[in-house]
Amino acid sequence: MPLDKNTLKVSSSIIKIVGVFESVNVKKTISGFKSIGYTSDYLDDDTLGFYKNYWYQEFRDLLFLFKGDAAAEYLTKNIEKEFEFIKTEDYITKEPIIKVSAGIKSVELFLFPNGLHFFSIELYTPVLSLSEISELTNCARDFDKKVVIDGETIKWVNWIEKNCLNNIKISSNPTEAPVSVDEFSGSKFKLFTVVDLVNSDEIISPEVISELLFDIGTVSRINTAKGNEQQSPSLAYYDELMADKIDVFQNYAMLPLFDSFTTVGYNLLNGNEGQQKGKYNTHANMYFRIYLYNLFLKYNLFRYNSKINADSVKTRDEFEGFLNTYNISHISYNFLPNLIYHGLRKSLQIDNELKQFQDRINRISQAIQEKQQKRTNLLLGAVSVLASISSVEPVFGFMENTRDSLKWGKFEFYFLVSTLLILLVIPLIAYLFPDKKRKFLNKWRNRK
């Protein structure tokens, strides 16, 4: 008989959901979070020494030491609150049918200078089992899942906005003003999950770990991977997902997917509670931040793609600056963090999207150059016509004769001539400098 994986015991776990939000005034945003109880991180000398010998300086400064103009600002807050997800409810009465118990440990914020920020919420299940972890992750990733918390029934995303994000909106509906980040974030949070099984060598084989990686990583019911259910994957699809598996040591493996990063194994966290809570914990801190950094790259690509049509020149320049600062090739002196980093880049299709976006930028740049060349040629032609006039004296004489025949005063006549010239010059300037024109019109439309 095939193994019922629900019989496997879980020693400990890490479950984090990750979301994205935006702000214009980053300093004001940071100040607002500190006013509601968020605090900065403190690094002791031992941790600083460890980071120095583990990470390349560029990555270390950006996401661990938070040094420099391009680095994130890190804030955290303990919450310690238990609640329930309403997994299913009666279609007519809306009464809950199935509830999933859960708890929150803490919230982390990573606020980047370009205004695109990330949060993670660490969750736990009171009953430590594979089935409960599966139920919790299935509910927790869904924006619109209802929760019962502090006697209130509310959408999960709305509770997070109110209690974790200082009322910053990350979702919108048709009756409200659109939230820009909602245009590219989707309606599901990303998942970072680590499951540490109780060691049982005779049944926890690499095949079992792979099957659990599929079940947990795709938020499927346990035993789905190699089952005979309608939702069980075909062999081809299963092999396709497993092709991205990071499998280095015998006791665990990792599976980076588009919406999740999952680790399953044994002897991962159990017996190392002090390290698990420390600043240089392998999974909860270091590997998680590698995942978060890749999400930062991915979401910024979404963001630039959505902005390119509005202001192509400005977006192109900002994108080139972004790549120069954040597109890092290697992050650590150790091989495994680099392996994880590149595995995540592959699963999130970051390099493919970078290439496509750069090709798009190049095509736009070429089109802009051609248009600018046409405008330059037009301007040069106008200058040549003016230069061909041997003297302005005949023109001035003609204007004076016209003024005399009309019997107008000098002020009235030349004021009219100047106004006509300005009206002729404005369209020419707008044609020669379309980006300036677009920026001016946008400011005019958005004026209060």
C-alpha positions as a printed Julia matrix, in Angstrom:
448×3 Matrix{Float64}:
   0.0     0.0     0.0
   1.21    3.52   -0.69
   2.22    5.53    2.34
  -0.44    7.82    3.85
   1.73   10.87    4.43
  -0.73   12.29    6.95
   0.63    9.7     9.37
   4.04   11.42    9.3
   4.68   13.53   12.37
   5.86   17.14   12.14
   8.56   18.3    14.52
   8.34   22.04   13.73
   7.55   24.36   10.86
   7.94   27.88    9.47
   5.03   29.38    7.56
   5.23   32.89    6.13
   3.0    34.71    3.68
   4.56   37.52    1.65
   2.81   40.53    0.13
   3.69   43.8    -1.57
   2.58   47.39   -1.02
   3.55   50.87   -2.23
   4.1    54.34   -0.81
   5.31   57.64   -2.27
   6.92   59.22    0.8
   9.06   56.38    2.18
  10.36   58.31    5.21
   6.83   59.25    6.23
   5.76   55.61    5.76
   8.57   54.37    8.01
   7.67   56.95   10.65
   4.04   55.87   10.51
   4.92   52.23   11.11
   7.16   53.09   14.05
   4.31   55.05   15.61
   2.19   51.86   15.78
   4.83   49.68   17.42
   7.22   48.54   14.68
  10.88   48.57   15.67
  14.22   48.38   13.86
  16.49   45.37   14.02
  19.51   45.15   16.31
  22.62   43.26   15.22
  25.22   42.2    17.76
  28.92   41.78   17.0
  28.66   38.01   16.53
  25.91   38.41   13.96
  27.79   41.16   12.13
  30.86   38.93   11.96
  28.83   36.01   10.68
  27.18   38.09    7.96
  30.55   39.49    6.91
  31.93   36.02    6.26
  28.77   34.6     4.69
  27.38   37.2     2.26
  28.96   39.3    -0.46
  29.02   42.92    0.63
  26.57   44.15   -2.01
  23.82   41.74   -0.96
  24.7    41.98    2.72
  24.3    45.76    2.76
  21.02   45.67    0.85
  19.13   43.06    2.84
  20.95   42.3     6.1
  22.85   45.36    7.28
  20.5    47.8     5.51
  23.32   50.2     4.65
  23.39   52.67    1.76
  20.89   54.66   -0.26
  19.62   51.58   -2.15
  19.12   49.35    0.91
  15.82   48.39    2.45
  14.66   49.61    5.84
  13.76   46.66    8.08
  11.03   46.86   10.73
   9.39   44.14   12.78
   6.53   43.74   15.22
   5.4    40.85   17.43
   1.64   40.25   17.36
   0.96   36.85   19.02
  -2.69   36.43   18.14
  -4.85   33.36   17.49
  -7.8    33.37   15.08
  -9.74   31.19   12.63
 -10.03   31.11    8.86
 -13.47   30.34    7.47
 -12.53   27.8     4.81
 -16.09   27.12    3.63
 -19.47   28.62    4.47
 -23.1    27.92    3.68
 -23.98   29.36    0.28
 -27.29   30.8     1.49
 -26.9    31.6     5.19
 -23.15   32.39    4.99
 -22.68   30.46    8.23
 -19.22   28.85    8.59
 -19.05   25.15    7.78
 -15.32   24.47    8.06
 -12.94   26.59   10.14
  -9.14   26.38   10.25
  -7.38   27.43   13.44
  -4.3    29.6    13.07
  -2.05   32.02   14.88
   0.22   34.95   14.07
   3.7    35.27   15.53
   5.13   38.42   13.97
   5.21   40.78   10.99
   8.32   41.88    9.09
   8.53   44.89    6.79
  11.15   45.53    4.09
  10.75   49.11    2.85
  12.76   49.94   -0.27
  13.75   53.46   -1.4
  11.88   53.19   -4.73
   8.55   52.94   -2.89
   7.83   49.25   -3.58
   7.79   47.48   -0.22
   7.25   43.96    1.13
   5.76   42.46    4.27
   5.81   38.95    5.64
   3.52   37.52    8.3
   4.71   34.44   10.19
   1.84   32.07   10.96
   1.51   28.84   12.87
  -1.02   26.08   13.3
  -1.91   25.08   16.88
  -2.08   21.43   15.77
   1.29   20.56   14.24
   0.49   18.12   11.42
   0.85   17.96    7.66
  -2.9    18.16    7.08
  -3.24   21.26    9.29
  -0.26   22.94    7.59
  -1.86   22.2     4.21
  -5.22   23.65    5.33
  -3.56   26.74    6.8
  -1.45   27.58    3.74
  -4.45   27.0     1.47
  -6.45   29.61    3.4
  -3.66   32.04    4.28
  -2.6    32.74    0.7
  -6.11   33.89   -0.33
  -6.79   37.65   -0.1
 -10.55   37.21    0.18
 -10.65   34.39    2.72
 -12.68   35.44    5.77
 -11.21   35.34    9.26
 -12.79   35.44   12.7
 -10.47   37.47   14.89
 -11.16   39.37   18.1
 -14.86   38.63   17.66
 -14.97   40.23   14.21
 -15.48   38.52   10.84
 -13.48   40.28    8.17
 -11.66   39.58    4.92
  -8.08   38.47    5.53
  -6.6    41.14    3.25
  -8.62   43.89    4.92
  -7.5    42.78    8.39
  -3.87   42.87    7.22
  -4.3    46.36    5.72
  -5.78   47.65    8.96
  -3.63   45.88   11.56
  -0.31   45.18    9.83
   0.05   47.87    7.13
  -1.12   51.0     8.97
  -4.19   51.24    6.68
  -2.16   51.16    3.45
  -4.32   49.56    0.77
  -3.08   46.59   -1.25
  -6.38   45.55   -2.81
  -9.28   47.33   -4.46
 -12.76   46.64   -5.72
 -14.84   48.16   -8.55
 -16.57   50.65   -6.23
 -13.3    52.17   -4.97
 -10.43   54.09   -6.49
  -7.94   51.64   -8.04
  -4.85   50.63   -6.04
  -1.89   50.56   -8.4
  -0.07   47.7    -6.69
  -3.21   45.58   -7.03
  -2.76   45.71  -10.8
   0.3    43.44  -10.7
   0.24   41.7    -7.31
  -2.67   39.35   -7.99
  -5.14   38.18   -5.37
  -2.94   35.67   -3.58
  -0.01   36.06   -1.22
   3.27   34.25   -1.83
   4.14   31.37    0.51
   7.39   30.46    2.25
   7.07   27.13    4.05
   9.54   24.91    5.88
   8.35   21.56    7.27
  10.61   19.6     9.6
   9.43   16.0     9.95
  10.19   13.7    12.84
  13.06   11.52   11.63
  11.96    8.12   10.38
  14.53    6.84    7.9
  12.55    3.78    6.86
   9.68    5.83    5.36
  10.99    9.37    4.73
  12.67    8.69    1.4
  13.68   11.25   -1.25
  10.55   10.21   -3.17
   8.32   10.96   -0.17
  10.0    14.34    0.31
   9.43   15.18   -3.37
   5.76   14.26   -3.17
   5.31   16.41   -0.08
   7.09   19.28   -1.81
   4.5    19.1    -4.57
   1.54   18.85   -2.17
   2.63   21.74    0.06
   4.18   23.88   -2.66
   1.07   23.77   -4.86
  -1.26   24.06   -1.82
  -2.83   20.71   -2.61
  -4.18   18.2    -0.12
  -1.58   15.87    1.33
  -1.25   12.64   -0.74
  -2.32   14.41   -3.95
   1.04   14.12   -5.75
   1.0    10.37   -6.4
  -2.67    9.74   -5.72
  -5.5     8.77   -8.02
  -7.69   11.82   -7.42
  -9.0    14.14  -10.1
  -6.63   16.83   -8.84
  -3.59   14.56   -8.91
  -0.98   15.75  -11.43
  -0.09   13.92  -14.6
   3.33   12.35  -14.61
   4.56   14.91  -17.16
   3.37   17.87  -15.08
   4.79   16.39  -11.88
   8.19   15.85  -13.53
   8.09   19.37  -14.97
   7.64   20.95  -11.53
  10.18   18.66   -9.91
  12.78   19.69  -12.49
  13.33   22.9   -10.49
  13.82   21.05   -7.19
  16.96   21.98   -5.24
  18.23   18.69   -3.89
  21.68   18.85   -2.29
  21.56   16.97    1.03
  19.88   13.68    1.85
  17.72   14.98    4.7
  15.82   17.72    2.84
  14.97   19.29   -0.52
  13.55   22.62   -1.71
  11.03   23.43   -4.42
  10.91   26.97   -5.84
   7.68   27.63   -7.74
   6.08   30.78   -9.13
   3.94   31.38   -6.02
   5.79   29.51   -3.3
   9.12   28.35   -1.92
   8.87   25.12    0.04
  11.39   23.09    2.06
  10.62   19.61    3.41
  12.92   17.29    5.32
  14.02   16.14    8.74
  16.57   17.39   11.27
  16.1    20.9     9.86
  14.8    22.9    12.82
  14.19   20.46   15.64
  16.62   20.8    18.52
  17.9    24.14   17.22
  15.27   26.47   18.63
  17.91   29.01   19.69
  19.33   29.14   16.18
  15.85   29.12   14.66
  15.06   32.38   16.46
  18.51   33.88   15.87
  19.54   36.51   13.35
  21.48   33.98   11.27
  19.0    31.14   11.24
  19.45   29.31    7.96
  15.82   29.02    6.89
  13.64   31.58    8.7
  16.06   34.43    8.15
  18.72   33.86    5.5
  17.02   31.63    2.94
  13.78   33.54    3.4
  15.5    36.8     2.47
  16.92   35.23   -0.68
  13.33   34.37   -1.63
  12.11   37.86   -0.73
  14.86   39.5    -2.79
  13.82   37.52   -5.86
  10.23   38.62   -5.28
  11.52   42.2    -5.1
  13.14   41.78   -8.53
  10.05   40.09   -9.99
   7.53   42.65   -8.73
   9.67   45.53   -9.93
   9.64   44.0   -13.4
   5.83   43.89  -13.2
   5.86   47.49  -12.07
   8.13   48.78  -14.85
   6.13   46.89  -17.47
   2.95   48.59  -16.26
   4.59   52.05  -16.34
   6.4    51.86  -19.67
   3.51   53.13  -21.8
   2.82   56.13  -19.56
   6.34   57.6   -19.75
   8.72   55.46  -21.78
  11.83   57.66  -21.48
  11.6    58.12  -17.72
  10.79   54.44  -17.15
  13.7    53.37  -19.35
  16.15   55.52  -17.36
  14.76   54.33  -14.01
  14.93   50.7   -15.14
  18.57   50.96  -16.19
  19.4    52.47  -12.79
  17.46   49.7   -11.06
  19.37   46.97  -12.91
  22.73   48.54  -12.15
  21.88   48.56   -8.45
  19.9    45.39   -7.81
  20.59   42.81  -10.54
  23.27   40.91   -8.63
  24.88   37.79  -10.09
  26.12   36.16   -6.85
  25.23   36.8    -3.23
  27.28   34.55   -0.95
  30.69   33.0    -0.36
  28.88   29.67    0.16
  27.6    27.6    -2.76
  24.1    26.75   -1.48
  22.77   30.34   -1.12
  23.9    31.05   -4.7
  22.24   27.82   -5.86
  18.98   28.82   -4.15
  19.22   32.36   -5.54
  19.6    31.17   -9.14
  16.99   28.44   -8.67
  14.47   31.05   -7.55
  15.37   33.33  -10.45
  14.68   30.44  -12.8
  11.36   29.45  -11.23
  10.16   33.07  -11.19
  11.36   33.48  -14.81
  13.24   36.63  -13.83
  16.04   36.35  -16.38
  13.61   35.6   -19.23
  11.46   38.57  -18.32
  14.54   40.79  -17.95
  15.62   39.89  -21.47
  12.15   40.51  -22.93
  11.81   43.82  -21.12
  15.27   44.95  -22.21
  14.38   44.04  -25.81
  11.22   46.1   -25.42
  13.25   48.99  -23.98
  15.66   48.78  -26.92
  12.81   48.88  -29.45
  11.28   51.87  -27.67
  14.65   53.63  -27.55
  15.16   53.04  -31.27
  11.69   54.43  -32.03
  12.39   57.46  -29.83
  15.7    58.05  -31.62
  14.02   57.91  -35.02
  11.34   60.38  -33.93
  13.95   62.69  -32.44
  15.94   62.53  -35.65
  12.86   63.54  -37.65
  12.22   66.44  -35.31
  15.86   67.48  -35.48
  15.73   67.43  -39.27
  12.61   69.57  -39.21
  14.23   72.06  -36.85
  17.38   72.19  -38.97
  15.23   72.84  -42.02
  13.49   75.74  -40.28
  16.84   77.17  -39.21
  18.14   76.86  -42.78
  15.15   78.81  -44.09
  15.73   81.55  -41.56
  19.44   81.57  -42.3
  18.76   81.94  -46.01
  17.19   85.29  -45.36
  20.04   87.7   -45.98
  18.82   90.33  -43.57
  16.02   90.94  -41.13
  15.85   94.54  -42.3
  13.43   93.87  -45.21
  11.16   91.95  -42.81
  11.23   94.73  -40.27
  10.56   97.26  -43.01
   7.6    95.24  -44.25
   6.17   95.08  -40.75
   6.55   98.82  -40.27
   4.81   99.52  -43.61
   2.0    97.22  -42.55
   1.68   98.98  -39.2
   1.6   102.41  -40.91
  -1.07  101.32  -43.35
  -3.19  100.01  -40.46
  -2.47  103.21  -38.49
  -1.74  101.16  -35.32
   0.53  102.21  -32.49
   3.79  100.34  -32.02
   2.75   98.71  -28.73
  -0.55   97.33  -30.03
   0.93   96.14  -33.3
   4.02   94.38  -31.91
   2.04   92.92  -29.02
  -0.23   91.24  -31.57
   2.77   90.07  -33.64
   4.45   88.65  -30.51
   1.27   86.83  -29.49
   0.95   85.28  -32.96
   4.59   84.16  -32.88
   4.12   82.56  -29.46
   1.03   80.72  -30.68
   3.08   79.4   -33.58
   6.08   78.45  -31.45
   4.13   76.53  -28.76
   2.98   73.71  -31.11
   6.52   73.49  -32.5
   7.99   73.09  -29.0
   5.31   70.52  -28.11
   6.22   68.56  -31.23
   9.96   68.72  -30.59
   9.67   67.77  -26.91
   6.74   65.32  -26.57
   7.81   63.94  -23.18
   7.86   67.42  -21.64
   4.45   68.05  -23.15
   3.08   64.78  -21.73
   4.48   65.53  -18.28
   2.95   69.03  -18.31
  -0.45   67.7   -19.39
  -0.4    65.02  -16.68
   0.34   67.63  -14.03
  -2.42   69.84  -15.39
  -4.97   67.0   -15.32
  -3.95   65.95  -11.79
  -4.01   69.45  -10.35
  -6.18   69.87   -7.27
